[in-house]
Amino acid sequence: MIATVLQNRNADEIWEALENCEMAEIRLDKCPLSLSEIEEIFSTDVPLVATCRIGAEMSVPQAEKRLIKAIESGARFVDVEIEAPKEMSKRVRSCAHENGTVFIRSYHDFKGTGSVADLKAVVDKCRYHGADMVKVVTTAHSQEDVDRVLSLYNDYEPYGLIAFCMGDAGRQSRMDCLAMGAPYTYACYTPEESAAPGQWTADEMVETLYKDIEFIDAKGLRMPASKSYAQRAIIAAALAKGTSHLFHYSPCGDSEAALKVAAALGAKVEKDGDTVVIEGVAAGTPECTLTKFDELHVGESGLLTRLMIPILAQLSDGPVVLTGEKTLAKRSLDGAPELMGAFGASLESLSEEPGCTVPLKITGPLANGKVEVSGKYGSQLISGLLMALPFAQKFTTVSVVDPKSIPYMYITVEVLKKFGVKIANDMLGGEDFLIANGDWTLCTQIDFKVRGGQFLKAVDLDLEGDWSAAANFLVAGAVFGRVEMEGLDTTSLQADLSVMDILMDAGASLSQEEESGVIVAQRAPLSAFRVDASNCPDLFPIISVLAAFCQGESHIGGVSRLSHKESDRGVAILDMLHQMGVEAGIMEDELVIVGESLQQRLLCGRLLHGGEYTSRHDHRMVMALKVASLGADGPIVIDDEACVAKSFPEFNEMFEQL
């Protein structure tokens, strides 16, 4: 990226300049700013570097105070010269790490360029003194000087190094360092404001660097309701006593299938704008009006299938055949017969497909007591059990060993709580779990304690915006421009809220407006990340695209969770990345992706490859491919885009708004 150096400007002049900067360095020693003005400026969404050189006009205490104020206010980077006093540097570094600011140690040689050994010694010294990132800037008198400086990128991680030369001979190196993988480079706002010889203006750099790409800037994007949340709420409302109102409903294939199931159960379902009104069947009460039936159709929804298996086993008077369509008919429900068998119920596949697939014959009821089950096949059947067991007559403890997709189980518990059903739970784990203060990824067992004889009571409920859908637009903004999104709850239990943590780990610029709740994601220097996505497998396609534009080697754990989605997503993602020209592979349970910054891809002619791609009829793959197309060297043509209707029918229309 291009950091425009802003100096000799007051606060108003800085704000005016920032409107035209993708990134900026604020010279706090050369800008007459009060501490309150520093606080306001560094609260902006634009990634900012705070620099304050010590000299005749700026004492050590003054510089430290201004840098710390900038860090505490939101500076993305802070730059301290290697000559700065040791104790001051320590305090600034400590503050930077406490606030998530990247700590830069910088070295400048205004006379010449040392040997390669001298330059490496400088880098090593800066790193020894706590640098997260090292900046080395020398004066070049020849191309040989430039070559020595740029050779540093062969020996150090590119994202952690900004190395280029001043002077006319070093002018091109300011751009070439981006081609080597530097997170950003420096430019001046106008020729008159040049901070060093050979410096480009920001306009010159933008025109040269970004001529082959168009950035996005989208406002007012409102995400659809979470289908995971909506389907649970619809089924709960259908089983409840009384009339529920579900607000902010947005139709999609899976949620519409849930409404049809609700009607098939005997509930009265109506729509009033974006509100769904459901009069439930009062299951578990003497007034129960549950329809008796031999067969139930669940559309293409894997979640709906797994929710209904235990519910039907518990509530139906006899065997029920559950049917589905499209990709669901080929998706094996691994572990379902064993889990249902643990509760004394049976599940028989009537399909000619291998494994356990729809149509299925379900025979109940569910046994009570203490039952231990494996969680390795996911959360959805366990969520179905949690919705079914309150209707039993006795108390049941479900011990889930090796739980996966834990947040989705707790969404179920939360939805049931809103409908008046209480489920106690204990999360268990080893010493690392305790030390990590209950980190879900380290949990080894959950005991759910369900009291029988409960029934659901109708409620009025706001359906949360969908973080699974939002992830695609957030990544698009973080890599290719800026997006503003509405209708998302940052306290949600949805597993895919993890995309915010992933983006922040990668270095993206994220913020939330205090009054409106609008979430903003915009471009910033991105580096490789490491995440265990076992609890949020739906994020895999889009964070794989993110990783392709993050400098370095990203590791995404949890690949084994992908084999029984709408496609075998592990294979689908790997094939997609290879076709795009991205180096990637699967090592044990991790997807490893070697990424390059957007700037490096542009300068080296390595944008993602356009062409004809298959979505494998998987809605998540369509969305990821669409976002990837923003950084491709030609159009990406997808064989089946219509499958996005499964979760987000308006996706293509909203994507065009970018």
N, C-alpha and C positions, 0 to 999 in steps of 0.2 A: 504494500500500500504506500501511499504518498503522504508523508507528514509535512505539512506546510509550516515553516517556522514563522511565528508571529512575535514581533518585537517592536518596541517603541510605540505601543498602542495603548490607549486607555480602554476601559471595559466596554464602552459602546462600540468602539472600533473593532475590538476583538469579536464581539457578538456578530457584527456585520460580516466580518471575514469568515467566521465559522460556517455561515450559510453556504459558502462555496468550497468548504474543505471536507474531504473524506476522513481526514485525520490531521492533527496539528500538534506542534510543539509550542508551548507557551514559555517564553523566556521571562521568568519571574524576576530576574535581575534587571531586565530592560523594559518591563511594562509597569507603569505606576499604578499598581492595584492594591486596594486595601484587602485585609483578610476576608472581609465579608464578600468582596467582589471575587476574590479567588474561590471562595466556597461556592458561589453561585455559578461561576464559569465552569468549574470542574464537576458540576452536577449534570452537565449536558450529556446527551447520548453519544456525541461525537467522541471517538477515542482520542484521548489527550495524553501528551507527554509533558510532565512537569520538569523544568530545568531551571536551576538558579545558580549561576556561576559566582564564586566568591572573588571579591576584588576590592578596589578602593571604595566603590560605592555600595558594596554589599558585604556586611560582616558575616562571620560564621553563624552567630545566633540568629541574625535576620534571615539568612538563607535557610537554615534548619527549620525555623518557624513557618516560613512560607511553603517549603516543600511538604512538611507534615500536614499543614492545612489543606494543601492540594490533594494529598493522599487520602486524608479522611473524608474529603468531599467527593472522591470518585475518580481520581487520576488513574488511567489504565497503566501508564508507565511512569517511573520516576528515574531521572538520570543524574547520577552523582559522579563527578570527575574523580579519577583515581588519586589525584593530589589532595582531595578534600581531607580534613582532619579525621583521624581514625574513629574517635568517639562519636563525632557527628554522624559519620557514615553508618556506624552501627545502629544508632537510634533511628535514622531514616529507614534503614533496611528492616529493622524490627517492625516499625510502623507499616511499612509496605507489605510485609508478609501477613501481618494481622488483618490488613484490609484487602488482600487479594490483588495488590498492585505489583506489577513486574518491576524488579529492582535492576536497573542498568548501571554498570560501572563503565565509564567512558575514558578514552585516551585520545589525545590530539597531539599531532606533531606538525607544527606550522612551518617547519624548516625543510623537512625532507622525509624519506622513508628508510627505515632500518632494514637489516637483513631479515630473512625468513625466521631465523632463530630468535632475533630480537622481537619480532612481531608475535611469535608464539609465546615468548616469555611474558609479553604484555597481556595476552589473553589469559594465560595461566595465572598471572598475578591478580587480574580482575576477578577471575573465578574463585581464587583462593580467598579473596576478600568478600565473598558472598554474593557475587553477581548471578542473577538469574539469566541475564543477557549481557553481552559485552559489545561495546561500540568502539571500533578502532578506526580513526580517521587520520590519514597522513597527507603530506603534500607530495604530489608526484611531479617529477621533472622529466619522466620518460615512461614509455610503455612498460619497461622492465619494472619500474616502481609499482605500477598498477598491478602487474601480474603477480608480484610477490604478495601484495595485500589480498588479492582475490584468491590466491592459493590457500588462504586460511580456511576457505570453505571445504577444502578436501580433507581437512584434519579435525574439524569441529562440526557439531550439529548445526546445520544452517539456520534453524529458527532461533538459536541462541546467540546469533552473531550478526552485527551490522558493521560491515567493513567496506570502505571505499576510500577514494582519494580526492583531495582538493586540488585546485589548480586547473589550468586548461587541459593539461595532459590527463587529468583524472576525471574530467567531466563525464565521459561515458560510463565510468565505473559506478557512478551514482545510480544508473539504470541497471548495469550489469549485475550489481549485487542482488537485485531482485531475481534475476535469472538464475542466480546461484542458490536461491532459497531464503534470502534475508526476509525477515518479517515486514520490514518497511524501509523506505529511504527518505531523504530530506529534500525539500524544495523551498524556494522563497515565494512569497505572495506576489511581489512585483520585482522587476530588475533592480529598482532602487533599494529594495530591502534585502538584497543578497547578504547572507550571513557569512559567506566564505567564497573565495575564488572558484569559478567553474560551476557554480550552483545553477541548476535549471529553475525556471519558474514552474509553479504548479500547473499552470495552463499548458506549458510545453510538454510536461511529463504526461499529463492526462491525455493530450492529443496523440502522443506517441504510443503510450501503453494501452489505452482502452479503445483504440479505433475499431477493434473487431468484436466488441461486446456492448450490449445495452443494459444498463442497470435498471432495477425495478424500484418503484416507490409507491406503495399501496397503503391506503388508509381505510378505516371503517370496515375491515374484514371481520365478519361475525361467524363463528364456527357453529356447525350444527350441534344438536344435542348428542351427548355421548350415547352411542348405541349400547354399550355395555351397561351403562346406568339405566337407560331407557327400557331395555328389555327386562331387566330385573324389576323395575318399578311397574311395568305393564303387567307382568305375571303376578306380582304381589297385589296390585290393585284388583286384578281379576279374581283372586282368591279371597280378598278382603270382604268384610261385612260393611256395607254402606257404599257411598258414591265418592270416588276419588277424582281429583282434577290434577292432571299432569301438565304443567305449563312449559312453554318454549319447546314443544315437541317439533322435531323436523323429520319428515318421512325419509326412510331409506329401506332397502330391500329387507334387511334383517329386522328392523323395528316394525315394519308393516306385517311381516310374518308373525311377530309376537302379538300384534293386535288381532290377527286372524285366529291364533291359538286361544287368546283370551275369549273371543266370541265363541269358539268351538267348545270351550269349557262351560259356557252358559252365561258369561258376563255380557252386559249391555254396553256397547262401545259406540261413542259418538265423537265427532271432531267439531270444535268450534274455533276456527282460525288455527292458531298454533297451540291450542289447548285440547288435550284428549280427556274426555269425560268417561269414566268407567264405573258402572255399577256392578260390584263384585258378587260372587256366588256364596259368600259367607261360609267358606270351607271350614270344617271343624266345629260348627255350631249346629244346634237343632234346626235352624232356618236354612240350612245348606240347600242350594239349588243347582249344585254341580251336575252338569249334563252327563248322562251315561252314554258311553260310546265304545266302539271296538277299535277305532283307528284315529290317529291324529297326525296332521301334516305340519311340518316345521319349516318348509321352504328350504333355503340353502344355508341356514344359520347353524354353525357348529355350537355356539353358546346356547342357543335356544334348545337344541337337541339335548345337550348335557344337563341343562336345567330341568327339562321336562322328564327325563328318564327317572330320577328318584321321585319326583312329584307324582307322576302317574303310578309308579309302583306303590306309593303310599296311599293315594286317594281313590284309585279305581277299584271297582268291585271285582274285576276279573282281568285277564290278560288284555293288553292293548298293543296294537301294532303301530309303531311310529314310523312315518315315511318322510322322505326328503327329496331333493332334486339337485340337478346340475353337479357342481363339484362336490357337494356333500355326499353324493352317492358313491364317491370313490375315496372318501377320507376315512381312514380306519380309526375307530374309537378305541385305541390301544388302552388296555387297563380297565375299561368299563365293565366287562364281565366279572373280573376279579373283584373290583370294588363293590359292585352290586351283590356279588356272592358273599362278601364279608358281612353284609346286612341281611342275609337270608333270602334275598330276591334273586331272580334269574333274568338274564339278558341273552336272547338268542337271535343271531343274525339270520335273516331270511334272504340275504343277497347272494348273488353268484360271485361277487367280488371277493378277493381274499381278505382275511381278517374280519374284524367286526365292523360292519357298515350298515347303513339303513338300506332297506326296511329292517326294523328290529321288533322282536316280540318281547314285551316287558311283563313280568309277573311278579307281584309283590305279596304281602306288604313288607315294610322294612322292619327288621328286628331291632330291639332296643338293648341298652346296656352299655358296656365299654367296648368299643370297636377300634382296632388299629388298622389304618390304611396307608398305602404309599401315596405320596404327593408327586411322584416323579412324572406323572402323566398330565399334570397341570391342575388348575384350580376350578375348572368349570363344573365337573361332576360333584366336587366337594361343595361348591356353591349351591348346586341343586339339592344336595343332602341337607344343607343348612336351611333351605326353604321348605323342605318336606318334613323334617323331623319334629318341628313344633306341633304338627298335627297328630303325632303319635300319642299314645296314652301314658307312656312312661318316660323317665329321664334317660338321656343318651349322652355319652361322651365319645366324641370322634377325635381320635389321636392321629394327626396327619404327620407322618414321618417323611423327612426330606421334602418339605413343601416347596412348590414352585408357584410363580405368579401370585405371591402372597397378597399384594395390594388388592387383587380382584376378589379374594375371599372376604377382605374387610369392607369392600364396597357392598357385598351381599349383606354382611352383618349390619352395616350402616343403613341400608335400605330397609331391612327388616325392622330395625329399631324405629325408624320413622313410622312404620306401620304397626307399632306397638308390640313387637316381638323382641324379647331380650335373649341374647346369647352371650354367655360368659366365655372368656378365652384366656389361655396362658401361652405365651411364646417362650420356648425353651431353646437353649443353645449352650455351647461350651464357654470356656473362659474368654475367648476372643469375642463372642457375642455380648458378654457382660461388659467387657472393656469398651466395646464399640457402642455401648448404651443402647442396645436393642436394634442394631443394624439388621434390616430384614434379610440381607444377602447372607448373613451368618447364622440365621435361625435354622435349627435342625429338627424342630418339632413344634406343632401347635396343638393344644388340646382345646377343642370347642365343646362347651357344656350346654346342652340344649334341653330345657324343661319341656316335657310333653303337655298336651292339653291346652296349648295356646292357640289363639286365632288372630288373624290380621284385622286391623281396624282401618277404615278408609281415611285418607289424608289428602291435603292439597300440597303439591310438591313441585318445586322448580327443578327441571332437568338440567344438569350441568352441561356446559359446552364440552366438546369432545377434544381432549388433548391428543388423541391419535391422529385426528385430522389436522389439528393445529401444528403438529410437529413438522409437517411438510412446508407450511408457510413460514414457520420460524427459521427453518434451515435455509429456505430460499432467501429470506431477508439477511441472515447472518453471512451468507456467501455472496449474494448477488445484488445487494442494495439495502432496502429498508422496508419493513412492514409494520403496520399498527393493527393490533387485533383486539376484538371486543368479546365479551361474554365468556371469559375463562376464569375459573376459580383456582387461585394459586395455593389454596389449602385443600384441594381435592385429594381424595385417596386414589384417583386413577393412576395406574402404574405409569402411563405414558407422560405424566407430568415430569418424569425423570428427564425428558428431553431438555428441560431448562438447566438441570445440573450438567448434562452432557455438553450443552452449548457453552456454558460458563467455563467448564473444564477446558474446552477447546479455545477459549479466549474471546468468544463472541460478546458483542455489546448488547446487553439486555437490561431493560428497565420497565417499571410499571408506574403509570401516572397515579398519584395518590388518590385523587378525587374520582376520576372516571374508571379506574381499574384497567385502562387500556394498557396492553403489553406491547412494547416496542423491541424489535430485533433489527440490528443493522450491522453493516460490515465492520470488521476489525481484523487485525492479524490473527490467523488461526493456526494452532499447532495440534499435533497428534494427541489423541486421548486414549484412555484405557477404561473400559466399563464392562461390568457384568450385566448383560441385558436379559438374564434368565427370567426376571420378573416383569419384563416389558418387551416380549418378543415381537410385538407388532411394530416396534420402532426400528427393527433391523434394516429394512430396505432403505429408509430415508437417512438413517445415521451412517449407512454405508456410503451413500452419496456425499454426505457431509465429510466423511473421512477422506474421500478422494480429493478434497480441496483443503485438507489440513496438513501442514508441512510435517513430514515424518511418518512413523509407523504406528498406526492405530490398532488396538486390540479390542475386539468386541466378543465377550464371552457369552455362552449360552446357545451355541449353534444347534445343539441337540433338540432344542425346543421348537425348531422350525419345520421338522419333516412332515407334520400332519396339519399344516395350514391349508389355505385354498390351493397352494402349490407347495412343492418341496422347496421352501423359500431359501434354504441354505444353498442348494444347487442353483436356483434361479438367480439369486443375488451374485453368486460367483460368476455365472455365465454372463450376466449383465455387465459386471465390472470388467471382465476380460474382453468382451466385445467393445467396450468403451476405451480400451487401452490402459486400464488401471492395473497395476501389479497387485495381486491379492491371492490369498490361499487360506485353506482351513487347516489349522494345527490343533489336533485333539478337539477341544470344544470351543476353540476361538477362531473367529474370522479376523485375519491379519491383513490390513490394507496399507499400502505405501502411498501416501498422498503428497501432493504438491500444491502450493498456494496458487490461487487464481492468477496472480501476476506472473509466477514462474511458468505456468502453463501457456499464458499468452505470449510471453517473450520467447519461449522455446518451441512454440508451435505444437504444444501437447494438450490442447483442449480435448475434451471427451469426444469420441468419434460419434458422428451422427449415423443414421442408417435405419434399417428396419429391425425392430425389436419385438419380442413376444412378451406379453404380460403374463402368460400362462393362466389367463382368466382370473388373475389375482388383483383385487382392488388396491392393495398396498403397493404392489409392483408398479401399477399404472401411475400412482401419485409420485413415487420415487423417480420414475422415468421422466415424468413431466418436469420435475424440479431439475433433474440432470440436464435436460434439454437447454436450460438457461446458460449452461457452460459448455455447450457442444459446438463442434466446428461445422455443423450442418443440421438440418432438421432430424429429429428423432420421430420416426413413424411407428406407432404402436398398433399391433394387430387387433387388439380388443380393448377399447377404452370404456365400453358400455358397462363393464363389470364394476366400475366405481359406484354404480347405483346401489350396490350391496350395502355400502356404509355412508356414501356421500354423493348423492345424485347431482348436486350443484357444483361438484369440484371443478370440472372443466370450465364451467362458466365463471367461477370465482378466480380460477387460475388465469384466465384471459385478462382479468382486471389488473394483473401485475404489470 
